[in-house]
Amino acid sequence: MRTVLDIRGEGKKDRAVPIFDSLANAIDEWVAIVGGEGYVLRSLGRNQEPADSMTATALYYLVRRRGAEIGKSDLAPHDLRRTYAQLGKGAGISITQISKLLGHASVETTMRYLNVELDLETTISDFVPF
């Protein structure tokens, strides 16, 4: 089963993000702990109490620190979007679906994420009967 999250992301674009129900339940549990003001990513104040929404800079440094723990010291948040796209492509998800999930305005942006170039060896026109 899946839950679909409505997310407002970069550029104030609205995105629909399907996730497993188990992840949605874990997020609900976290929101119950930190408060339900709509922020999942929260900074911790001086007393380790949840504060306001985490800034982009704080998120960047969090990802860098966790990346270093797994031997990827140059990991950045945007790399996670690229990985998400590449995992989808590897699983056979269509580029148009990946593009929509990432909130890209055009498929060309998604193709750049995936380093997809036009393959002229086999094309659709090879299968058009005439």
Secondary structure as UniProt FT lines:
FT   STRAND          2..8
FT   HELIX           10..12
FT   STRAND          14..20
FT   HELIX           21..34
FT   STRAND          42..44
FT   TURN            46..47
FT   STRAND          50..53
FT   HELIX           56..69
FT   TURN            70..71
FT   TURN            73..74
FT   HELIX           77..90
FT   TURN            91..92
FT   HELIX           95..102
FT   HELIX           107..113
FT   TURN            114..115
FT   HELIX           124..127
//
